[in-house]
Each structure stands twice: as C-alpha cells, then as structure tokens.
Amino acid sequence: MSILVQIIGAPIACKDGVKDSWRDVAKWAASQLKAYFDDAVEVCYFDLFDADCPPMPIDAQLPLVLVNHEVLSSGGKISVPAIRRKIESILEKQPV
C-alpha cells in the first residue's frame, strides 16, 4: 500500500504574468520522494480550482501538503525533508 502525498497550490499572478511555481516545486518534490521511496509513495498535485481537488480544511493556506489525507503543512514552503520524515514515521509503524 503506497503512502499518498497530496500537494494543493494555485497559479500565482505577478508582473510577468501567471506562474505555476507550486506545481513546479511539487514535481521536483515528487521526483525526490520517488527516488527515495520508489513505489511506497504516490505524489499528486492539485490546482485549488481543479474539480478533483481534495477539500481544504478550515483556515488552510496554500500550498497545502497532505500525507494520507492528514495536514502536514499549510502555507509556507513545500518541505521535502518534512514530507520524508512523515513518510518514514508511517512506514516504521506498518507491519512487515
């Protein structure tokens, strides 16, 4: 059973137009986590306005990172080390 990491962000408007920075960071984070955990992890990125975007908890801020549907971080940065530590703690608890 793989661990599900969901990252929710949105395009950001700036003077140079619209940037999708969180999507780019999420792709990079996914590649890092896949390299470390292989098939034990599944990473999905959602734009806040996607029809299949998971529901946002009350007072959540973007980017929102969920691990197995639990909030890991809300606002700030997408932290690969924090996600990795959370995944490792889940894997330690799983029966062999």
Number of C-alpha atoms within 10 A of each C-alpha: 8 14 17 17 22 24 30 25 23 18 15 11 10 8 6 6 8 10 14 13 13 22 20 12 17 24 16 13 20 21 14 15 22 15 11 12 16 12 12 14 20 18 19 16 21 19 18 19 11 11 8 9 16 15 9 13 11 6 6 13 15 18 21 22 26 20 20 15 13 12 15 18 20 18 12 10 13 20 14 16 12 12 19 17 11 13 21 12 11 13 14 9 8 8 5 5
